[in-house]
Amino acid sequence: MRVCLRHKWPFPCDKVNLVSERDGAHIGSQDHNAERAMQTRNKFMDDMSQLMTNAMGVAQGAKDEADNAMKSMLDRWLADRDFVTREEFDAVRGMAQKAREENEALKARIEALEGKAG
């Protein structure tokens, strides 16, 4: 089995038909310099990909930090305005409804007593 000596691969070269028995170099249209240039471009593209991935991570971190800052500013602004929470509002609404019902019951009782007296 012939192996590409230039690549020093422990397995047969994928271009077995193009391997010379004499020196193990590829013959034909395949050039090792072109392969090396392709590997360089791949390394460059890998580095650029890694750089872009890191940049996206930094951008995501900045977005999260900006979101947290805006939320805390909004919470502080709302706290300064003395707004009530939904739970407090619902509790007061329930108390007001109960007070109205009691007032109507007392009004009906007063009218009934006035009717007997009058």
Protein Blocks (a to p, Z undefined) as FASTA:
>chain_A
ZZdfklopabdcfklmlpcfklopaedjbdfklmmmmmmmmmmmmmmmmmmmmmmmmmmm
mmmmmmmmmmmmmmmmmmmnopacfklmmmmmmmmmmmmmmmmmmmmmmmmmmmmmZZ
